[in-house]
Amino acid sequence: MAKQSKTSDRASQPSFDLVVEKDLEIPMRDGARLKADVFRPKSTGRFPAIINLGSYQKDKLWVPPPDLEEKPNEFMNWETVNPLWWVPRGYACVRVDGRGSGKSPGRTDPWSPSEARDFYDAIEWTGKQSWCNSRVGTNGISYYAMTQWLVAGLKPPSLAAMIPWEGAADMYRDFGYHGGIFSFGFASGWWNNHMAHHLLGRPQATATDAFSTPWLWEYMRFNLDGAWWEGRRALWDRIDVPLYSAGNWSGMGLHLRGNTEGWLRAASKRKKLRIHAGTHYHPFYSEEGRRDQLRFFEQWLKGEDTGIMEEPPVKLLIRKGGAGNYEWREEREWPLARTKWTKFYLAKEALVLEAPKKAASVEYSASGMTKAGVASASWTSTVLAGALPQLGASFETEPLKQDTEITGPVVLVLWAASTTEDMDVFATIRNIDPDGKDVFEQGQQSQPVPVAKGWLRASHRKKDDALSKPWRPYHAHLER
């Protein structure tokens, strides 16, 4: 079990009953009407609202795993806040079926400029309701975090705070082409299986052409960064509302980059960064996680001093080797100012602190690594991509003589040659115990994962020097 961080009691306690309004129509600027459910306090007062918009069907009941701290109820919905926890504390919760999903007509287009505009209109509709105090916050996991980054750049006037919880922010670099490698395993599976589940069948009664969007084809067709992707990434210089960016160490192949980039680059002066561990959903619904969310929204949606902004802006769950061996720690910055940047050199089957005096090389056959490559960056359930010594090349340090912490960005500078015209490099940091066995961490889907992973297609190695930093190269992805 993780040692818990200190929390404040300066936050709302349950005091309101629940009113549910189903299938309300929210008008869009083009005349379309999206269906929404509103959960609000039974009171004549005005309350802040928490809103999400996406394609996962607002009416789709989610039955959580038995070990989730948030107990099951009839209003649970995948990756969104639980009204039975928030409404009694004085918040309205608004769930909107994105265009072409659930009960909303039209054609779905995930994380597109048009979806961001729909979200903008939904936020403004919410802020003008008689039960709303004109302050709207966004909150949610994954899809419902990604849409937050995109709509925040449009600066809806009623948006007062945001909590993107494990959310990619650049659909090219974080989702479609992490390292310039197409996320075939994840993207195709997500679209053809998960999204089809939400767009076909009953949803077709109101959105007959929802699944006709050539989403997967477009992601494959636009395989270099460019104008098409510009509308599908966060506009950092325009995001100035208070934000709480929450990432997951094991989300390295999908969401984590978005959360750290959000902390580093968003224009907001009132922002916090949190990086936890564990699955994709347990931390969000934990008492500790909900308290962080509540205190942040109390501060910015209700104007109450919860003390959260007086605390250090960065909160990290430090992993000490193996699932559950964690401890919370607060920091003043990210990356950590006290980081001792240390160079290791690749030697013949070793990782050493001193540069080798003679050049050497290591050869391996990549022909047997097809499954690892197809899995792609975003498919973090695969630990095969360099995690096992029989695949690729492995470089190990001498046994460590003292406890060593690796917290922060890691960069690999690699010189390579290949008999093929291109190559995909999968780099993995592994934690090896005294018996020579891997110590795995818990992945987002409960699967075992290594400490960290990175990816790059060799032909995409050119950097954008203006955006690159010594500890975080920023690849342009404009040519191959």
C-alpha positions as CSV (number, residue, x, y, z in Angstrom):
1,M,0.0,0.0,0.0
2,A,1.2,3.5,-0.7
3,K,1.8,6.0,2.1
4,Q,-0.8,8.7,1.6
5,S,0.0,12.3,1.1
6,K,-1.4,14.8,3.6
7,T,-4.8,16.2,2.6
8,S,-6.9,19.0,3.9
9,D,-10.3,18.8,5.5
10,R,-11.2,22.2,4.0
11,A,-13.6,20.8,1.5
12,S,-17.3,20.3,1.1
13,Q,-19.1,17.5,3.0
14,P,-22.2,15.7,1.6
15,S,-25.4,17.8,2.2
16,F,-27.6,17.7,-0.9
17,D,-30.0,15.2,-2.4
18,L,-29.9,14.3,-6.1
19,V,-32.1,15.5,-9.0
20,V,-31.6,13.7,-12.4
21,E,-32.7,15.2,-15.7
22,K,-32.3,12.8,-18.6
23,D,-31.9,13.4,-22.4
24,L,-31.8,17.2,-22.3
25,E,-31.0,18.8,-25.6
26,I,-28.0,21.1,-25.9
27,P,-28.0,23.3,-29.0
28,M,-24.9,23.5,-31.1
29,R,-23.9,26.5,-33.3
30,D,-24.8,24.6,-36.5
31,G,-28.3,23.7,-35.4
32,A,-27.5,20.2,-34.1
33,R,-28.7,19.1,-30.7
34,L,-26.7,16.8,-28.5
35,K,-28.3,14.8,-25.8
36,A,-27.1,15.2,-22.2
37,D,-27.9,14.0,-18.7
38,V,-27.8,16.5,-15.8
39,F,-27.3,15.4,-12.2
40,R,-27.7,18.3,-9.8
41,P,-28.4,19.2,-6.2
42,K,-32.1,19.3,-5.1
43,S,-32.0,23.0,-4.2
44,T,-33.0,26.4,-5.5
45,G,-29.4,27.5,-5.2
46,R,-26.8,27.8,-8.0
47,F,-23.9,25.4,-8.2
48,P,-20.7,24.9,-10.2
49,A,-20.9,22.2,-12.8
50,I,-18.5,19.4,-13.9
51,I,-19.0,18.5,-17.5
52,N,-17.6,15.9,-19.9
53,L,-18.3,15.2,-23.6
54,G,-17.4,12.1,-25.5
55,S,-18.3,9.0,-27.5
56,Y,-18.7,6.4,-24.7
57,Q,-22.5,6.7,-24.2
58,K,-23.8,8.5,-21.2
59,D,-26.4,5.8,-20.6
60,K,-23.8,3.0,-20.7
61,L,-23.7,1.6,-17.1
62,W,-20.2,0.7,-15.9
63,V,-19.8,-2.1,-13.5
64,P,-16.5,-1.3,-11.7
65,P,-14.1,-4.0,-10.4
66,P,-14.9,-5.1,-6.8
67,D,-11.7,-3.6,-5.4
68,L,-12.6,0.0,-6.5
69,E,-13.0,2.4,-3.6
70,E,-15.9,4.1,-5.5
71,K,-18.8,1.7,-4.8
72,P,-21.1,0.6,-7.7
73,N,-24.3,2.5,-8.3
74,E,-26.8,3.0,-11.0
75,F,-25.2,6.2,-12.2
76,M,-21.6,4.9,-12.7
77,N,-20.3,5.7,-16.1
78,W,-16.9,4.7,-17.6
79,E,-14.1,7.3,-17.0
80,T,-16.5,10.0,-15.7
81,V,-17.2,11.4,-12.3
82,N,-19.7,9.7,-10.0
83,P,-22.7,12.0,-9.4
84,L,-23.6,10.2,-6.2
85,W,-20.3,11.4,-4.8
86,W,-20.1,14.9,-6.3
87,V,-23.7,16.2,-6.2
88,P,-24.2,15.8,-2.4
89,R,-21.1,18.0,-2.1
90,G,-22.7,20.8,-4.1
91,Y,-21.8,20.2,-7.8
92,A,-23.9,19.6,-10.8
93,C,-22.6,16.8,-13.2
94,V,-23.3,17.1,-16.9
95,R,-22.7,14.2,-19.3
96,V,-23.0,14.8,-23.0
97,D,-23.1,12.2,-25.7
98,G,-20.7,13.5,-28.4
99,R,-22.0,13.9,-31.9
100,G,-22.8,10.5,-33.5
101,S,-22.7,8.6,-30.2
102,G,-25.2,7.4,-27.7
103,K,-28.4,9.4,-28.4
104,S,-26.8,12.3,-30.2
105,P,-27.3,12.4,-34.0
106,G,-24.5,13.1,-36.5
107,R,-21.1,11.6,-37.3
108,T,-18.6,11.1,-34.6
109,D,-15.1,12.5,-35.1
110,P,-13.0,11.9,-31.9
111,W,-10.6,14.7,-30.8
112,S,-11.3,16.8,-33.9
113,P,-11.8,20.6,-34.2
114,S,-15.5,20.0,-34.6
115,E,-15.7,17.9,-31.5
116,A,-13.9,20.7,-29.6
117,R,-16.4,23.3,-30.9
118,D,-19.2,21.1,-29.7
119,F,-17.6,20.8,-26.3
120,Y,-17.3,24.6,-26.2
121,D,-21.0,25.1,-26.9
122,A,-21.9,22.5,-24.3
123,I,-19.8,24.3,-21.7
124,E,-21.4,27.6,-22.5
125,W,-24.9,26.2,-22.4
126,T,-24.1,24.7,-19.0
127,G,-22.8,28.0,-17.6
128,K,-26.0,29.8,-18.5
129,Q,-28.4,27.4,-16.8
130,S,-30.4,28.7,-13.8
131,W,-28.9,26.1,-11.5
132,C,-25.3,26.9,-12.4
133,N,-23.2,29.6,-10.8
134,S,-21.5,30.3,-14.2
135,R,-18.4,28.3,-13.3
136,V,-17.8,25.1,-15.2
137,G,-15.1,22.6,-14.7
138,T,-14.0,19.7,-16.9
139,N,-12.9,16.4,-15.4
140,G,-12.6,12.8,-16.6
141,I,-10.1,10.1,-17.6
142,S,-8.6,9.3,-20.9
143,Y,-11.0,10.3,-23.7
144,Y,-12.6,12.7,-21.3
145,A,-9.2,14.2,-20.5
146,M,-8.1,14.4,-24.1
147,T,-11.1,16.5,-25.1
148,Q,-10.3,18.9,-22.2
149,W,-7.0,19.9,-23.6
150,L,-8.5,20.6,-27.0
151,V,-11.5,22.6,-25.8
152,A,-9.4,24.7,-23.3
153,G,-7.5,26.1,-26.2
154,L,-10.8,27.6,-27.6
155,K,-11.1,29.5,-24.3
156,P,-14.9,29.1,-23.5
157,P,-15.7,32.0,-21.1
158,S,-17.5,29.7,-18.6
159,L,-14.6,27.3,-18.3
160,A,-13.1,28.0,-14.9
161,A,-10.9,25.0,-14.2
162,M,-9.9,21.6,-15.6
163,I,-8.6,18.3,-14.4
164,P,-7.3,16.2,-17.4
165,W,-6.7,12.9,-15.7
166,E,-4.4,10.7,-17.8
167,G,-5.0,12.5,-21.1
168,A,-3.0,12.7,-24.3
169,A,-2.8,16.2,-25.7
170,D,-1.1,15.8,-29.1
171,M,-3.0,13.2,-31.2
172,Y,0.0,12.6,-33.4
173,R,2.8,12.3,-30.8
174,D,0.8,10.9,-27.9
175,F,-1.7,8.6,-29.7
176,G,-1.5,8.0,-33.4
177,Y,2.2,8.0,-34.0
178,H,4.2,7.9,-30.8
179,G,7.8,8.2,-32.0
180,G,6.6,8.3,-35.6
181,I,5.4,4.7,-35.3
182,F,1.7,4.1,-36.2
183,S,-0.2,2.7,-33.2
184,F,-1.7,0.0,-35.3
185,G,-2.4,-2.4,-32.4
186,F,-4.1,0.2,-30.2
187,A,-5.7,2.5,-32.7
188,S,-7.3,-0.2,-34.9
189,G,-8.4,-2.2,-31.8
190,W,-9.8,0.9,-30.1
191,W,-11.7,2.0,-33.2
192,N,-12.9,-1.3,-34.6
193,N,-13.8,-2.9,-31.3
194,H,-14.3,-0.4,-28.5
195,M,-15.7,2.5,-30.5
196,A,-17.8,0.2,-32.7
197,H,-19.4,-1.0,-29.5
198,H,-20.5,2.5,-28.7
199,L,-21.5,3.6,-32.2
200,L,-23.3,0.5,-33.7
201,G,-26.4,-1.2,-32.5
202,R,-28.8,0.9,-30.4
203,P,-26.9,4.2,-31.0
204,Q,-27.7,3.9,-34.7
205,A,-31.4,4.6,-34.0
206,T,-30.4,8.3,-33.7
207,A,-27.1,8.4,-35.6
208,T,-27.4,6.1,-38.6
209,D,-24.1,7.2,-40.1
210,A,-22.1,7.6,-36.9
211,F,-19.6,4.9,-37.8
212,S,-19.1,6.0,-41.4
213,T,-16.5,8.5,-40.3
214,P,-13.2,7.4,-41.9
215,W,-11.4,8.0,-38.7
216,L,-8.9,5.1,-38.8
217,W,-8.2,5.7,-42.5
218,E,-7.4,9.3,-41.9
219,Y,-5.1,8.5,-39.0
220,M,-3.2,6.1,-41.4
221,R,-3.3,8.5,-44.3
222,F,-1.8,11.5,-42.5
223,N,1.3,9.7,-41.3
224,L,3.4,12.8,-41.0
225,D,2.7,15.8,-38.8
226,G,1.1,18.8,-40.5
227,A,-1.9,20.9,-40.9
228,W,-4.4,18.1,-40.3
229,W,-2.9,17.3,-36.9
230,E,-2.7,20.9,-35.8
231,G,-6.4,20.9,-34.9
232,R,-5.9,17.7,-32.9
233,R,-3.4,18.9,-30.3
234,A,-3.5,21.3,-27.4
235,L,-2.9,25.0,-28.1
236,W,-0.6,25.5,-25.1
237,D,-0.3,29.2,-25.3
238,R,-4.1,29.6,-25.1
239,I,-4.7,27.3,-22.1
240,D,-4.7,29.8,-19.2
241,V,-7.4,28.4,-16.8
242,P,-6.4,26.7,-13.6
243,L,-5.5,23.1,-14.4
244,Y,-4.6,20.0,-12.5
245,S,-2.7,17.6,-14.8
246,A,-2.8,14.0,-13.5
247,G,-0.6,11.4,-15.2
248,N,0.3,7.8,-14.6
249,W,3.8,6.4,-14.7
250,S,2.7,3.3,-16.6
251,G,0.8,5.4,-19.2
252,M,4.1,6.1,-21.0
253,G,2.8,4.8,-24.3
254,L,-0.3,6.9,-24.5
255,H,-1.3,9.6,-21.9
256,L,1.7,10.4,-19.7
257,R,3.4,12.6,-22.3
258,G,0.3,14.8,-22.6
259,N,0.1,15.3,-18.8
260,T,3.8,16.3,-18.4
261,E,3.7,18.5,-21.6
262,G,0.6,20.2,-20.2
263,W,2.4,21.0,-17.0
264,L,5.5,22.3,-18.8
265,R,3.9,24.2,-21.6
266,A,0.4,25.4,-20.8
267,A,0.2,29.2,-20.3
268,S,-1.7,28.8,-17.0
269,K,0.0,30.3,-14.0
270,R,-2.3,28.3,-11.7
271,K,-1.4,24.7,-12.4
272,K,-0.5,21.5,-10.6
273,L,1.0,18.2,-11.7
274,R,0.4,14.8,-10.2
275,I,1.8,11.5,-11.3
276,H,0.5,8.4,-9.7
277,A,0.8,4.6,-10.4
278,G,-1.5,1.7,-10.8
279,T,-4.4,1.1,-13.2
280,H,-6.1,3.5,-15.5
281,Y,-9.1,4.0,-13.2
282,H,-8.4,3.0,-9.6
283,P,-6.6,6.3,-8.6
284,F,-9.3,8.5,-10.1
285,Y,-12.0,6.8,-8.0
286,S,-9.9,6.4,-4.8
287,E,-10.6,8.5,-1.8
288,E,-7.2,10.1,-2.1
289,G,-7.7,10.9,-5.8
290,R,-11.2,12.3,-5.3
291,R,-10.0,14.5,-2.4
292,D,-7.4,16.1,-4.7
293,Q,-10.0,16.7,-7.4
294,L,-12.5,18.1,-4.8
295,R,-10.0,20.5,-3.2
296,F,-8.9,21.8,-6.6
297,F,-12.5,22.4,-7.7
298,E,-13.5,23.9,-4.4
299,Q,-10.7,26.4,-4.9
300,W,-11.6,27.4,-8.4
301,L,-15.3,26.6,-8.9
302,K,-16.5,27.8,-5.5
303,G,-13.9,30.3,-4.6
304,E,-13.1,28.6,-1.3
305,D,-9.6,28.5,0.1
306,T,-8.8,24.8,0.5
307,G,-5.0,25.3,0.8
308,I,-4.3,23.2,-2.2
309,M,-2.5,26.1,-4.0
310,E,-0.4,26.7,-1.0
311,E,1.1,23.2,-1.2
312,P,4.0,22.3,-3.6
313,P,2.7,22.2,-7.1
314,V,4.0,18.7,-8.0
315,K,2.8,15.5,-6.3
316,L,4.6,12.3,-7.2
317,L,3.9,8.7,-6.2
318,I,7.5,7.3,-6.0
319,R,7.7,3.7,-7.0
320,K,10.2,1.6,-5.0
321,G,10.2,-1.6,-7.0
322,G,7.1,-3.7,-7.6
323,A,3.4,-3.0,-7.7
324,G,2.1,-1.4,-4.5
325,N,5.6,-0.4,-3.1
326,Y,4.9,3.3,-3.4
327,E,5.2,6.5,-1.4
328,W,3.8,10.0,-2.1
329,R,6.2,12.9,-2.2
330,E,5.6,16.6,-3.0
331,E,8.0,18.6,-5.1
332,R,8.4,22.2,-6.2
333,E,9.1,21.6,-9.9
334,W,9.3,19.1,-12.8
335,P,11.8,18.0,-13.8
336,L,13.3,18.0,-10.3
337,A,15.8,20.8,-9.8
338,R,18.1,18.5,-7.7
339,T,18.3,15.9,-10.4
340,K,21.8,14.5,-10.8
341,W,21.9,14.1,-14.6
342,T,24.0,11.0,-15.1
343,K,25.3,9.6,-18.4
344,F,25.6,5.9,-19.0
345,Y,27.3,4.6,-22.1
346,L,26.4,1.5,-24.1
347,A,29.2,-0.9,-24.2
348,K,29.3,-4.5,-25.5
349,E,26.3,-6.0,-23.5
350,A,26.9,-3.5,-20.6
351,L,25.8,-0.1,-19.4
352,V,28.8,1.8,-17.9
353,L,29.5,5.1,-16.4
354,E,32.7,5.8,-18.3
355,A,32.9,6.2,-22.0
356,P,34.5,3.0,-23.6
357,K,38.0,3.7,-25.0
358,K,37.3,1.6,-28.1
359,A,34.2,1.5,-30.3
360,A,32.2,-1.7,-30.3
361,S,29.0,-3.0,-31.8
362,V,26.2,-5.4,-31.0
363,E,24.2,-7.2,-33.6
364,Y,20.7,-8.8,-33.4
365,S,18.1,-10.1,-35.8
366,A,14.8,-8.2,-35.7
367,S,13.0,-10.7,-37.9
368,G,11.5,-12.5,-34.8
369,M,10.2,-9.2,-33.3
370,T,7.1,-8.8,-35.5
371,K,4.6,-9.1,-32.6
372,A,6.5,-6.5,-30.5
373,G,6.5,-4.0,-33.4
374,V,2.9,-4.5,-34.3
375,A,1.9,-3.8,-30.8
376,S,3.1,-0.2,-31.2
377,A,3.8,2.4,-28.6
378,S,0.3,2.9,-27.3
379,W,-0.3,-0.8,-26.7
380,T,1.5,-0.8,-23.3
381,S,0.1,-4.2,-22.4
382,T,3.0,-5.7,-24.4
383,V,6.1,-5.9,-22.3
384,L,7.8,-7.9,-25.1
385,A,9.1,-4.8,-26.9
386,G,12.6,-5.0,-25.5
387,A,11.6,-6.0,-22.0
388,L,12.9,-9.6,-22.3
389,P,16.6,-10.3,-22.9
390,Q,16.1,-12.7,-25.7
391,L,14.6,-10.0,-27.9
392,G,16.9,-7.3,-29.3
393,A,20.0,-6.2,-27.4
394,S,20.3,-5.8,-23.7
395,F,22.7,-3.6,-21.8
396,E,23.0,-4.1,-18.0
397,T,24.7,-2.1,-15.3
398,E,26.8,-3.7,-12.6
399,P,24.7,-4.6,-9.5
400,L,23.8,-1.3,-7.7
401,K,25.6,-0.9,-4.4
402,Q,23.0,1.5,-3.0
403,D,19.4,2.4,-3.5
404,T,19.1,4.5,-6.6
405,E,16.1,6.6,-7.7
406,I,15.4,7.3,-11.3
407,T,12.6,10.0,-11.4
408,G,12.3,12.2,-14.4
409,P,13.0,12.3,-18.2
410,V,15.4,9.7,-19.7
411,V,17.1,10.2,-23.1
412,L,18.7,7.6,-25.3
413,V,21.3,8.6,-27.9
414,L,21.8,5.7,-30.2
415,W,23.9,5.1,-33.3
416,A,22.5,2.2,-35.3
417,A,22.7,0.6,-38.8
418,S,20.2,-1.7,-40.4
419,T,20.0,-3.9,-43.4
420,T,16.4,-2.5,-43.9
421,E,15.6,1.0,-45.2
422,D,14.1,2.0,-41.8
423,M,13.9,0.6,-38.3
424,D,11.7,1.1,-35.3
425,V,13.6,1.4,-32.0
426,F,11.9,0.2,-28.8
427,A,14.0,1.2,-25.8
428,T,13.1,-0.2,-22.3
429,I,14.4,0.5,-18.8
430,R,14.3,-2.7,-16.7
431,N,14.6,-3.2,-13.0
432,I,16.5,-6.5,-12.4
433,D,16.4,-8.1,-8.9
434,P,19.5,-9.9,-7.4
435,D,18.2,-13.2,-8.9
436,G,18.3,-11.8,-12.4
437,K,14.5,-11.5,-12.7
438,D,12.5,-8.5,-13.9
439,V,10.7,-6.5,-11.3
440,F,7.6,-5.3,-13.1
441,E,5.3,-2.4,-12.2
442,Q,1.5,-2.5,-12.5
443,G,0.3,-1.3,-15.9
444,Q,-2.8,0.8,-16.8
445,Q,-4.7,-2.4,-17.6
446,S,-3.3,-4.3,-14.6
447,Q,-0.7,-5.9,-16.8
448,P,3.0,-6.1,-15.8
449,V,5.1,-3.4,-17.4
450,P,8.8,-2.4,-17.1
451,V,10.0,0.8,-15.5
452,A,9.8,2.9,-18.6
453,K,9.7,2.6,-22.4
454,G,10.4,4.9,-25.4
455,W,10.0,4.6,-29.2
456,L,11.3,6.2,-32.3
457,R,11.3,5.3,-36.0
458,A,14.8,6.0,-37.2
459,S,13.6,8.0,-40.2
460,H,11.8,10.4,-37.9
461,R,14.9,11.3,-35.8
462,K,15.1,14.9,-36.9
463,K,14.4,17.2,-34.0
464,D,12.6,20.5,-33.7
465,D,15.4,22.5,-32.1
466,A,13.2,25.3,-30.9
467,L,11.1,23.0,-28.8
468,S,13.7,20.4,-27.8
469,K,15.5,20.4,-24.5
470,P,18.5,18.4,-23.5
471,W,16.3,16.1,-21.4
472,R,13.4,16.0,-23.8
473,P,14.0,15.9,-27.5
474,Y,11.0,17.1,-29.6
475,H,10.9,15.4,-32.9
476,A,9.4,17.2,-35.9
477,H,7.9,14.2,-37.7
478,L,7.7,16.2,-41.0
479,E,9.8,13.9,-43.1
480,R,11.1,10.4,-43.3
